[in-house]
Amino acid sequence: MPNPVIVTIANQKGGVGKTTTAVNLSAGLARRGKKVLLVDLDPQSNSSLSYLDMHEVNHSAYDLLTDRRIAFEEVVYRSAFNGLDILPSRINLAKLESTLIGEFDAPFRVKDRLEGHKEEYDFVLIDTPPTLGLITINALVVSTHILVPIQSSYYALEGTDDLLETIQKIKSRPNPDLKILGVLVTLHDSRTILGRDIYRQIVSVFGDKVFKTIIGKSVRLEESPAYREPIFTFAPKSKSAAQYTQLSREVLKRV
């Protein structure tokens, strides 16, 4: 199998739909016959909770990244969704930065632990916390692409300069091949003048990097994680399911 596409979903601004996109894009790609690994690197563990009963999870990302005795296979769980595996997170991942302080290989732990296993997948999607700290750096170091969700709101572009600067720093040294897969407009309300104005503003900044797919506000998207289902099985006929189907197609065209 050729090298997989490894996509970090990142934005240091919280509440922009990172986890929703990680959960539903991974399922959307699996629906299209791709073998997908969803890596949850957010200590809040919401991607993990969307697919797994955490009482049945013995080891998580923190164990894999801090204890070399833990094998990759011990940390990967099959989801109920065909073709989709999960590498889950727990709250203890929040300790990673302090645990690895002073370790020369700290930014490369994810890359090292995925080595030799990533080829088992067509896509690896990485959900990240709303910071630009060590966890997100680890994700960017191993990735081929970054996908940036941006909420369609008044403060949409706040902090994007810092994110773009971080991407350039990663490209300049540890990962020169890192590409921006696209900017995804989320939580969009096309009925309001403000929503339409913000969308135009995002397009004016990022141009053709903005996905044609727009993810609208949706109660169904908010409800589906509580039932440990992606939108495709929870509300298959919903507008949100159609939007994430369209996004999956766009991603496959861009990689």
Steps between C-alpha positions, in 0.01 A plus 500: 500500500635851420575744777182614674360851501544630856278798577521710816179687575614807689406847616606641837159664531256273681144421397562516126399144413835319507368189671173498305703510180747234620216264594289546187772543238667180621166317468435664163832376362438151642161500325684555174703183549807651667672342797513777761670552837362781717764612751356694793765735638259725686500437878126571502466165314184596314601321179559186705168536682323533165593142410612307809378398841793641697446242777629245249815699416808371683771711334490839332716746307678616816616144574622451145696827498664462843554126543690312230389170652147571375453358151311688230250214474409541867383856443298461179134401521256407228193718483155368417536692173649275231852597392560746784743442790544731799814587698332653805595772744442551870525808724851391606624612156488853646814402697699415186685831474618493862584128477719544192668825606870485420463192277684569172251293299187654654365651172549168318323255732187464284708461185720235662209298639303508173806386305453149369123508550369798303537302176211282617269794422401717205427795727607598851299789645626672815274699731693759703434722804431875464864596559822524301698308763699178490204276411408700191868531402530119519198468271637747245843337495353165389235636263491534124217756518318734737129577490394820675137532614393862544172589665281738307488763772609856570836388643554236230852602398627576848821306563540368146821702459655302788387172345642590159827607664519164679439317172785694337735413788414131464555521123835673543656221706340172609236457226566695178236301309207608719216641288181687581225264385237764544307741719155376601228749592294355786197593711385717213162672488438613144173665599675791672676793338785459752543133406525583130739790570728281715507231230608758239768626741640148548509444123674835449778390739543136395378498139479159336621331819141534629300183441188543290322291764359707785394335826187663636378521858316180592331356806549152350878548494491600866286200596676219312808462730273423796388187312857410394410535134622715211240707321471241219335243724340734753324723245581362153249720317601821674657801332809445719547146366486637146752771588753256645449269202583793274804590714629140476480522121682834499778366724553200271531735202754721676746241631 
